[in-house]
């Protein structure tokens, strides 16, 4: 494994773990409504009930997709050195996977 692959793997694992750590308090309703931390959509600020529901849902989705990101990071360690350019590009873009739960949460918030 080359240095670039090692760094990509470690970055994906670190980002996944970090997002999980930040999401746990949101999932457990520990974070009050604020303008800095949480899933901040218009609907989130309509009431405390919506704030907690949207953040609980969003945190659950973030945790799920972060686990996927961690698995990608672990699998990157197992890739042979001669991986294809398209696979390397996919690994580089893997942290963008967190866009998926943001969109899922936004759609959930729109339904409330």
N, C-alpha and C positions, 0 to 999 in steps of 0.2 A: 504494500500500500504506500502510495506516495504522500508527501506532506499535504498537498492540497486536499486529497481525499480524507486524510485524518482530520484536518481542520474543518472540513464540511461536516463530517460525521459528528465531531464534538460540538460544533455550532448548532446543528439540528437537535442534538440531545439537550444541550444547555437551554436553548430557546423553549423547547417543549417542557422541561422541568420548571423553568421560570414562569411560564404561562400557567402551569398547573398551580404553582405556589401562589400566584396572584389571584387565581380564580377561586380557590377554596374559601376564602372569607366571603366572597360574593355568593357562592353557592349556599353557605350556611347563614345567610341573611345578617352578617355581622357589619356590613357597611351601610351606613345611613345615606340618604339622598345627599349628593354633593356634586360639584361641577368638575371634579378632578379624577375620580376613580369609579369605574363601573361602566355598565352599558348605558351610554348617554344618548338616548333617542328622545325625541319630543314626547312620545308616549310615556317614557320613563319618569318624566317630571310632572305628570298629571296627578299622581297620588302615591302615597307610600306603598299601597298594595301593588300598584303597577310597577313601581320601582323594584320591589323585592321579587315579584314574579318574573319580570324581564331579566333581572340580574341573575336570578337562580337558574333560569333556562339558559341564558347566555354562558354562564360559567360552566354549566354541564356540557354544553356543546364545545366550549373551548377546551375543557379537560379531555373530552373524547378525541378531538382532532389533534391535541398536543400529544396524546399517546401514539397516534399515527405518525406524527413527526419524530417522536423518539424511536419508534420502530424503524423508520427510514434511516435515522442516524445509525442505529445498531447495524442494519443491513449494509450500510455503506462500508463498514469495517470489513465485511465479508466479500466485497466486490473485488474481482481481479484488477490488476493494474491497467489492463488494456480495455477498460470499459469504453463503450461508444460515446461519442460526443453528445448525442441526444440524452443518454442516461446521465452523463455528468451535468448537463444543463438542468435536467429535472431535479437532481440532487441540490444544485445551487439554488433553485427556486423553491425548494421544499418549505422554507419558512413562510412563504406566501400562503401556505395552506390555512393559516389563521384567518384569511379572508372569508373562507367558507362559513365558519361559525358566526362571524359578524353578520353575514347576509342572512343566515338562518335566524339569528336573533332579531334582526330588523323585520323580517317577514312575520315572526312570532309577535313582535310588538304591534305591527300593523293590524293584526287580528284582534287585539284586546280592545 
